[in-house]
Amino acid sequence: MPPEVPVDSLVTFVPLLLIAVVFYAFIIRPGKARQQRAREVLDQMQPGDQVMTTAGLFATVVAVHDDRVELEPSPGQRQTYLKRAIAEVIKPDDVIELDAAEPTRARTPGDPSDTETAG
């Protein structure tokens, strides 16, 4: 006859098992899926894409190598970064074009050219 397992040990083990399953389902699994999506985006990166680095630098991809990427933050300036330093690839739908025809200027109270206060 097989030895019987005490009920007390099952009562203690089942809640711990449930906590482990919940932890896996809500924390570990979504994190792995997020990492996989980020890896796929970086693997699909190509010259001409707009990116943002983890430091907040916006740049255009010039060349993609195995684990590195060459970026051009401003015309004529090239920098090399590790692929893992790219926080996100900016899609054309995400870019907001600013009207460059009329530059904005900070207003200073009391400025004679400030028409709102000169009145």
N, C-alpha and C positions, 0 to 999 in steps of 0.2 A: 504494500500500500504506500503510495507516494506521500511524502511529508506535506502537511498542510501549511499554507502560507498564512501567517497571522493577518487578520483583517486590519489591524492598526498600521502595519507597514504599507498596505495598499492605500489606505485613506491618506497617508502622508505622501505617497509617491504620485498619485493621480493629479493632485493640484500642481505639483512641480512640473509634471509632464505637460499639463494644460498651459502653464505659464510659458514654457519653452516653445510650444507650438504657436501661441499667440505672438511671442517675441519674434519668431522666425517669419510669421505671416505678415506682420505689420511693420517690421523694421529691417530685417536682413534682406528679404526677397525684393521689396521695392528699391532698396539701395543698390542691389546688384543690377536690377533692370535699368535704373538711372545711369549707372556706370556703363552699361552696355550701349545705351543710346548715345551717350557722350563719346564713347570710343568710335561708334559708327560715324558720327558727325565729323570727328577729326579725320577719320580715314577717307571720307568723301571730300575733304577740303581740297580746293584746287586754285591755281593762280587766278587772280581777279576777285576772289571772295573778300568781303569785308569781315574783319574779326575784331574781337575785343579780348585783350589779354587779362590775366588775373590781376594785373596791376592797374587796369582801367585804361590802357592805351588802345586807341582805335587805329587800325591800319589796314592796308590792302595786302593780300597774300601775293608774293612775287614768285616764289618757288617752294615746292614741297619735297622734302627728303624723307628718309626712313623715320627718324625720330625728331627731326628739326624742320623748321619752317622759316623762310626768309620773308620778312615783312617790310613794308614801306609806309611808315607813319605819315610822311610828307614827301612830296616829289623830290627824288634824288637822294633820299636818306634811306639806307637799307640797314636792317638789324636782323640778327638771327636769334630765334627763340626755340626752346624745346616745345614740341607739340603739346605737352601737358600744361604749358603755360597759357594756352589758349582757353579762355573761359567760355566763349561762345562764338559761333559763326552767325553773323548778322545777315538775315535774309533781306532781299530787296523790298519786301513788303514792310519790314520793320524800320526802314530808313525814312526819316522825315527831311524833306528838302526845305531849306530855309531860303527866303527871298534875299538874295545878295544885292539887289538893286538899291535898297535903302538900309544902310547900316544903322544899328541902334546905338544910342549914346546914353550913358548914365546921366540922370538929371540931378543937379545939385540945387538945394533950396537957396534962393537968393541970386541965382545965376541970371544975368541980364538977358541971356538968350532964351531963358525959360519963359515961354509965353503964358503959361498958366498962372505964374506968380507975379508977372509984370503988369498987372492990371488995374 
